[in-house]
Amino acid sequence: MLLGFDAVHGRSPEIPWTRSDLDAVLATVDVLAHAAPLPGRSLPRTADLLADEFTGWCRMRGAAQEVRDEFAATVGPPAAWALSRLPDLARWEQAALDGATGEGIVHGDLRADNVMIDADGKVWLIDWLHASVGPSWFDLAFLLTSVGAQGGGDPATLFAQHAPFVSHDELRAGLAGLTGSLVWGSMQPAPPGVPNLRPFQSAHAEAALRWLRDLCD
């Protein structure tokens, strides 16, 4: 099989996010939220792809005290809240998998370094390694976690402005799954050649936990 693609020349969004870049990217994510796979093309289900990822809080419940202490030291103030709600978080992350239904195209890894903006201001979403079929709002929630960590504004406010209808329980479950994955990932040894991955995950985990904590309290 031989595949050919046009070369796209562009730039990543500015960090901290500018309003113009954020508006352009969110408009593109809005379009993605209404897209569906082409007939005859198959993608894995989102829940199947995330089954091993959305287990962070279950792992944390069974972890030794020194692991929890490391979590508190690494992630910061929201960690104390999370440790006090571990049974709930473990239950919610499982609910995220049970409820990850839908027929939308899910990119699965939207963040600034997977976005390109060309000279005409057109936004390209790149690196579709984790593409799946599932809830149309997942990408917006996951992207806004990254936006919050990178100075782009309050994720909860932006989500309310752009999301299709999502119930409180659905959003809580999705954020619980995401935060658990980021938290547990941030505490693992850095993979060879990628020394910045764990600090990146830790910063995003803190932003996501703040959003989840505010949603629950």
C-alpha positions as a printed Julia matrix, in Angstrom:
217×3 Matrix{Float64}:
   0.0    0.0    0.0
   1.27   3.47  -0.9
  -0.17   6.6    0.68
   0.44  10.17  -0.47
  -0.36  13.4    1.35
  -0.08  17.09   0.56
   2.56  18.94   2.56
   1.02  21.52   4.87
   3.11  24.46   5.99
   2.04  26.15   9.17
   2.76  26.87  12.81
   1.6   25.66  16.18
  -0.67  27.91  18.25
   1.15  30.47  20.33
   1.75  29.51  23.95
   0.31  31.05  26.08
  -2.69  30.77  23.81
  -3.85  33.93  22.07
  -7.53  34.62  21.68
  -7.37  34.53  17.89
  -5.61  31.17  17.81
  -7.98  29.73  20.4
 -11.09  30.94  18.55
  -9.83  29.44  15.28
  -9.0   26.09  16.85
 -12.28  25.88  18.77
 -14.23  26.62  15.58
 -12.47  23.68  13.92
 -13.18  21.41  16.88
 -16.83  22.46  16.62
 -16.82  21.2   13.03
 -15.15  17.96  14.11
 -17.85  17.43  16.74
 -20.42  17.12  13.93
 -18.33  14.83  11.71
 -18.84  11.1   11.27
 -16.7    8.37   9.71
 -17.07   7.88   5.97
 -19.32   4.99   4.95
 -17.37   1.78   4.62
 -14.55   3.01   6.85
 -14.12   1.56  10.32
 -12.42   2.95  13.4
 -12.08   1.43  16.89
 -14.49   2.5   19.59
 -13.23   5.18  21.95
 -14.02   3.08  25.02
 -11.9    0.23  23.69
  -8.89   2.52  23.09
  -9.17   4.06  26.54
  -9.8    0.86  28.5
  -6.18   0.63  29.67
  -5.77   4.4   30.05
  -8.79   5.16  32.23
  -7.52   3.12  35.17
  -5.33   5.68  36.94
  -7.52   6.17  39.99
  -8.04   2.44  40.46
  -4.26   2.06  40.39
  -3.85   4.93  42.84
  -6.3    3.3   45.27
  -4.07   0.25  45.4
  -0.8    2.17  45.51
   1.52   2.43  48.49
   1.54   5.54  50.65
   4.83   6.74  49.2
   3.24   6.74  45.74
   0.39   8.91  47.03
   2.9   11.22  48.67
   4.75  11.55  45.39
   1.46  12.37  43.66
   0.75  15.13  46.18
   4.24  16.58  45.76
   4.21  16.39  41.96
   0.72  17.56  41.05
   0.18  20.19  43.71
  -2.82  21.46  45.72
  -5.6   19.61  43.83
  -3.96  16.32  44.81
  -5.25  16.57  48.39
  -8.81  16.8   47.12
  -8.27  13.87  44.76
  -6.83  11.65  47.5
  -9.88  12.38  49.65
 -12.17  11.26  46.8
 -10.34   8.19  45.48
 -13.33   5.79  45.71
 -15.51   8.26  43.81
 -12.83   8.96  41.2
 -12.29   5.25  40.56
 -16.04   4.77  40.12
 -16.37   7.77  37.81
 -13.5    6.75  35.54
 -15.18   3.38  35.02
 -18.43   5.19  34.23
 -16.53   7.14  31.56
 -15.78   3.9   29.74
 -19.3    2.59  30.18
 -20.7    5.84  28.78
 -18.17   6.49  26.01
 -20.74   5.86  23.29
 -21.51   7.89  20.22
 -20.89   7.94  16.49
 -18.61  10.95  16.22
 -15.0   10.99  15.08
 -12.73  11.41  18.11
  -9.15  12.58  17.53
  -8.22  11.45  21.03
  -5.09  13.53  21.57
  -5.88  17.17  20.83
  -3.42  19.69  22.22
  -1.38  22.57  20.84
   1.39  20.43  19.35
  -1.17  18.42  17.38
  -2.57  21.56  15.74
  -1.22  23.54  12.79
  -2.4   26.94  11.58
  -1.44  27.76   7.99
  -0.69  31.14   6.43
  -4.37  31.64   5.57
  -5.46  31.0    9.15
  -6.87  27.55   8.35
  -6.55  25.07  11.22
  -5.26  21.56  10.59
  -5.62  18.82  13.22
  -2.69  16.42  12.88
  -1.35  13.18  14.37
  -4.43  10.94  14.27
  -2.78   7.95  15.91
  -5.61   7.62  18.45
  -8.59   8.19  16.14
 -11.76   6.42  17.21
 -15.56   6.61  17.17
 -17.26   7.86  20.3
 -18.62  10.9   22.18
 -18.44  14.04  20.05
 -17.54  16.22  23.07
 -14.46  14.27  24.22
 -12.01  16.17  22.04
 -13.26  19.55  23.25
 -12.93  18.56  26.91
  -9.47  17.07  26.45
  -8.25  20.04  24.4
  -9.49  22.54  26.98
  -7.58  20.75  29.71
  -4.44  21.49  27.69
  -5.58  25.06  27.02
  -6.06  25.63  30.75
  -2.58  24.31  31.49
  -1.07  26.59  28.84
  -2.62  29.9   29.8
  -5.55  29.92  27.39
  -8.42  30.54  29.8
 -10.8   28.71  32.1
 -11.71  25.28  30.69
 -15.12  25.16  32.35
 -16.19  28.51  30.9
 -14.95  27.66  27.42
 -16.56  24.22  27.51
 -19.94  25.7   28.45
 -19.69  28.1   25.51
 -18.85  25.47  22.9
 -19.99  22.03  24.0
 -23.03  20.2   22.73
 -25.31  19.18  25.56
 -23.4   17.05  28.01
 -24.8   16.05  31.38
 -22.96  16.82  34.59
 -22.41  13.1   35.22
 -21.02  12.49  31.72
 -18.56  15.36  31.96
 -17.53  14.37  35.49
 -16.88  10.8   34.38
 -14.9   11.87  31.32
 -12.73  14.26  33.32
 -12.18  11.61  35.98
 -10.91   9.21  33.34
  -8.65  11.83  31.8
  -7.21  13.07  35.09
  -6.5    9.55  36.3
  -4.66   8.76  33.09
  -2.59  11.95  33.29
  -1.83  11.54  36.99
  -0.7    7.93  36.73
   1.25   8.62  33.56
   3.05  11.59  35.1
   4.44   9.37  37.86
   6.01   6.77  35.57
   9.67   6.85  34.46
  10.26   9.05  31.44
  10.45   7.09  28.18
  13.84   7.18  26.45
  14.35  10.35  24.46
  11.23  12.12  25.79
  12.36  13.8   29.03
   9.64  16.47  29.0
   6.68  14.11  28.79
   6.19  13.54  32.53
   6.33  17.27  33.5
   3.91  17.95  30.63
   1.49  15.33  31.96
   1.84  16.64  35.5
   0.95  20.22  34.48
  -2.03  19.01  32.5
  -3.12  16.74  35.34
  -3.19  19.71  37.72
  -5.28  21.8   35.3
  -7.69  18.93  34.7
  -8.01  18.21  38.42
  -8.85  21.84  39.17
 -11.66  21.69  36.62
 -12.93  18.37  37.99
 -12.75  19.56  41.59
 -14.72  22.71  40.78
 -17.28  20.64  38.9
 -17.79  18.36  41.89
 -17.72  20.88  44.75
